[in-house]
């Protein structure tokens, strides 16, 4: 079944270029030229990926991303940003975008990022046990379908990457992951990232789910190797 991708981009030339090459991959592509129109299409559902420009008329891309992440349904988001807008890129990732590309970008890199996101989403979807849509570990409860997390019955807001990391760990308690392995699993093979990216995300994740982040109960450090989820808490 063809992947459905929504491109929210006000530059007709860029939108047409992206749509052309994604069409060559067999994807069904829908295009919106402003933020409000794109948000309405996204809320209609059924998309496997949203490619979202940050500089949009009507409603800027960061606000579109923020509103989509406040809703139950989850669709991966690949941001398109200006080369100089580092603050916007960081903010977009914190709000919940899955990855970003800086303009001007190469078609080859764009296609590689899209493939990585779609592949990762498919793998996560296959990993969800049909009979166990929730993962419970001590007082940590993860609703995989709704992408929601509660600790001691307190709702915890996680970014997309933080959530994906937590699910990867919680589904495989006791399994030790290297930082590079986590980069491949959560960010996608070929991601142009660094291992300290994993450290930063895990530190932020611990700050949100741990009562004492300096002495974590859930995501544990395996010195000299990487990280694992505490198998003593496995349900």
N, C-alpha and C positions, 0 to 999 in steps of 0.2 A: 504494500500500500504506500502511495507517494506521501512524502512528508509535506505538510502544509506550513508555509513560512509567511509571516507578516513583516513587511518592510515599511517602517515609518520614517520617511526621509523626504525633505522638502526640495532637494535638488533632483530634478527630473533625470539629469544625466547619470547621477550616481545610482538612483533607484532603478533606472533601466539597465545599467551595467550589472548591478547585483542580481536583478530579476533574470537577466539573460543567462548568467553563469549558473545560478541555482536551478534554472529551468533545464540546463544541460545535465544537471545531476538527477533529473527526474522529479524535482520538487515542484509543488504547486504554489505559486507565489502571488500574494495579494499586496497591493501598495497603497499606502495612505500618505498624503502630502502635508498633513498638519497633526499636531498633538491630540486635539479633541477627536478628530476623525479616527486617528489610529487607536485611541483609547476605546472608542465605541466598538471598533472592529475586534480589538483584543478581548473585550468583555464578552463578545459573541462566542468566544471559545473555539475549540477545534484546531488551534495552531500548535505545531510542535516546537516552534522557535519564533521569537520576535527580534528583528534587527532594528534597533532604535537609535536614531540620531539625537544628540542632546540639544542642538540648536534648532528648535522648531517654532513655527508661528502658532499662535493660539494658546498652546500649552507646552511648556518646555519639556524636554525629554526626561529630566530628573523627576519632575512631578508626575509624569506618566508612569515611570518606573515605581515611584513611591506608592501611587494609587493601586497599581497592579499587585504589588507585594503585600498590600493591606487586605487583599481578598483571598478567599479560600483556594480557588483554582490556581495552580502553579504552571507557568510557562517559562522556559529558559529565555533569558534576554542577553543579546550581544549588543553592546553599546558602540556607537560610532562617535568619536570625539575629535576635536581639533588637536593638533600636535602640542599646542602650548597649554592646554587646559588640564594640567595634572591634578589640580584640586577637584575638578569636576569628575575626573576618572576615579579618584579615590572615593569621593562621595557616592558616586554611582555604584561602585562595588560594595560599599558599606550598606547602601539602601537595599541591595539585593541583586544587582546585575551579575550575570555569570561570567562574563568576559568582556573585553573591549578591543577595539581596533582604532588606531589613530589615523586620521586623514593626512595626506593621501596614503592609501593602503594598496598593496598588491592583490590582484585577484587570487593568486595562488594562496596567499596567507588567509584571505577571507574564506575561501573554500575549505582550507584546512581547519580553521576555527569552527566553522559551521559543522563539519563532519565530526569533530571532536565532541562538541556539545551534544549533537544528536546521538552519537554513540554512547556517551556517558549517561544520557537520559534513558536510553533503551536498556542499558545494563542495570541501572537503578530500578527501573520498572520490572525487569525480570527477577530482580532479587527480592521483591516484595512478596512474602508468602500470602497466598490468597486467604488462608485460614487465620493469619495473624497480621491484620493491618496495623497493629500497634506493637511497639517494642517497649517492654517494661524492665527496668533495672533499678531495684531499690525504690526510691521515691522519684525516680526519673521516668517520665512517660512520654513516648514519642508516637504521635499519630502520623504515620508516613504519608497516607493519602492526602491529609489536610496540611501537611508540612507544619505541624504545630508541636510545641514542646512545653511540658510542665514539669517543674521541680517542686516537690512538697506542695502540690496543688497550686503552684504559682506559675502563671503564664510567663514564658521566656521568649523574647523576640530575637531570632537569629537571622543573620544574612543567609543568602543562598548557599555560599560556600561553607559557612559554619554548620548549617543544617546537614549538608551532604557529608561533611567530615564526621559529624556525630552519628549519622545513620550508618556510615561505613564501619565505624568502630563498634557501635552497639549491636549490629547484626553479627559481629564476629568477635565476641568477647574472648580475651586471652590471646588473640592473634597479634603478633608483633609486626608493625609496619615501619619500613624505613621512610624517610622523608621523600625520597625519589619515588617510591611506590605510591605514596599518597598523592604526589603530584600527578602521576599517571592515571590513578583511579578517579580522582575528584576533579582535577583540572583538565585531564585528557592527555593522551600520549602526544608528544611533540609540542606541548605547551612551552612557550618561551619564558619560563619562570625560574625562580631560584628556590633552594631548599629553605631559606629563611622565611619565604612566604608561608610555608607550612607552619613554622614556629610561631609566626605572628598571628595566624588564624587560630591556632590552638590556644595561644595565650588569651586571645579575646573570647574564645569559646569557654574556656575555664572561668574567665571573669564573669560570665553570665550564668553558668550552671553550677558552679562550685560554691559552697558556703565559705571555704577558705582556699582560694586559688593557689596559694603557696603549698598547700597540702591536699592535692586533688583526690577525690574518691572515685571519679569516673574515668577520665582519660589520664593514664599513667605514663610517665617517662621511663623508657628502658634505656638506661645510660649507655652511650656508645653505639646504640642501634637505631632507636626511634621511639615509637609510642604504641600503646595497646589500651584496650578497654578492660576495666577491672572485671575479671571473670567471676570474682566472688559475689558480684551483684546480679549476675545473669539469672533471669527468671527460669 
